[in-house]
């Protein structure tokens, strides 16, 4: 018989099993996503949409990769804490160093991975990475250029982040894990308790991903100006901290400080006062992450305007999910050959009405509802004041001038004058 | 007793079983995920040129453009075809039925030559010599409003037909 306290200790050690299983899931799902994903600014969002909407099991596998990275961040941090509690920095130095390096690498993988779908969130994530680099002391401007691969964010930036995410970081993770495994024997790795813990966490993750889809915002090209981006759960602490930190201090908090902290922790086995140093660092990190993450959730929930905008974005994403996937022209020549964007469908609706308006206002202008948002019917709208076909063209350009609120937005950068006229002239014909 | 042999060897299988379960669930999804998507058969007629412009004793090389949907992408694929004005405007695929290289018309020797493995074809597409199993494939053609139109058929489709 083992004493209960030893039992708890044994189960605490199972964090390595959880981290191991989650790492394997990230590699497996990442490899699969690479079979369709194209790291280029004009195709990234299309290929990710294709994975989400068309490819069998695509949404589940992408969800596993997305939420798996967040769960992995959590468990790799818990793993570091349990290594601290079991004094691994004395008992098993390699295990300690590997655990800390994995913490850094997992966060780096998450940071680079957020840019890859090239949706609105990805764009802001890249912008913030750019800002964090630019604000670094001494090397800032140079670090920024090296991250971007040029003087501004471009398709080269996406290629760089993609290469880091799918080649460089996984290679580092692999090297670190292999180093650890070579120092262990098989019985030490295949511990039933570790495997059971890993299996249970995977099962929960798999079920979670059946219910929740990985988010995908509008593509950068179609991004509304009022878009409010939010990072993934593992970066909320940084996002919330940046609200309080001006300019270069953000780079210190987001890059310099984590770098110093990880370096100290890696070197811990050779330092004095180990328990005090590591205890303080991990304790402050834990409190900071929990407090900042909670604060960011609360501030989003308590600010009505932000809560409303986030609800609108969620409704847009729902609507986008229900649209069927349209293949994208692969070259400019194809795009130009296909750009016959006027004309109408058999039901009389202009093609552009079907593309941009029907999702909310109904295929025949009957109006609609999405969650708590209601969209007014367009039938008989011409009987109201300021709703002639010319007015509708003006309204499509500047809804606010006609007293309309979001989610109605301006289409001036998406429709030509002729297309708007076509839509306006059709809408005024709608009668009961 | 905590350490009897049969229980210990059973316990060793638990981790392997769980790992196998994780990989089986992802593996099943992976199979569906990677399964190739066949593009819908297109039987659309593609314009070659007005018949009046296709004259003379020699095979004429013309380009046709076909819209191709591959997964997320739409691409306009250009294919070469050979029109035989002397043979009722029959249209030949330039794809050698051997390994699929594109043949060229050699005016000097009055025959088609495959650049890859030295198959030769007569001016009407019939096989003369070389490893090709048959002559050049004929594409379905018609004349609509004075325009020659064809359907593009790949080597694999022609082999099955």
Interface residues (C-beta under 8 A of the other chain):
Chain A: X21 X24 X25 X28 X29 X32 X35 X36 X43 X46 X47 X49 X50 X54 X55 X56 X57 X58 X60 X61 X64 X190 X191 X192 X194 X195 X196 X198 X199 X202 X206 X325 X327 X328 X329 X330 X331 X333 X334 X337 X338
Chain B: X11 X12 X14 X15 X16 X18 X19 X21 X22 X23 X25 X26 X29 X30 X32 X33 X34 X35 X37 X69 X71 X72 X73 X74 X75 X76
